[in-house]
Amino acid sequence: MDIEIIKAKVRQGHFVISSHADQEASDEDIDIAEICDAILNDEMLEQYADTGRGESCLVLGFVDDRPIHVVCGWRREDVVIITVYIPKLPKFVDPWTRRSSR
């Protein structure tokens, strides 16, 4: 996925938020403006191949020094926000690093 295309789509308002992402954002106290800011000020951490639902990627952005992970994919011509969360233990040791699954 091309992060610059994702950012352009978000700037244009061409994105949708999945019901899962909406619930996760609510649980983490993240609003839509923060999701957009995180995407626009992000770096791509991981890309995921098309596993039947299309390709997607994990991006990390910071909003007021708070790290936010956003998983983005495509729904037709729009970016779809698949999920959003604050990276923390037990899955992440820091915003960039997954915890070893050993």
Residue, then its C-alpha position, 0 to 999 in steps of 0.5 A: m500500500d502506498i502511504e502517500i495515497i492513503k494520506a491524500k484520501v484521508r485529507q480529501g475525506h475519502f475514508v470510512i471507519s469500520s464498526h470494529a474501529d469505531q468501537e476500539a477508538s471509543d474504548e481507547d478514547i480516540d476521536i476521529a480527528e486524532i485518527c486522521d492526525a495519526i494517519l497524516n503524521d505517520e510511518m508505515l510499520e507493516q504491510y499485509a498481503d491480500t488474504g481475501r479481504g484486500e491488502s492492508c497496513l499498520v501505521l503508527g502516528f503520534v497525537d500530542d505525544r500519544p502513539i496511535h496504531v491504525v490498520c488501514g485497507w481499501r473499500r472500493e476507492d476509499v480508505v477503510i480504517i479497520t482498527v485503531y488502538i494504543p500500542k501497549l503491553p502485552k502485544f507491544v513493548d513500545p510503539w514500534t516493536r511487537r513483543s516476542s511471542r516466545 
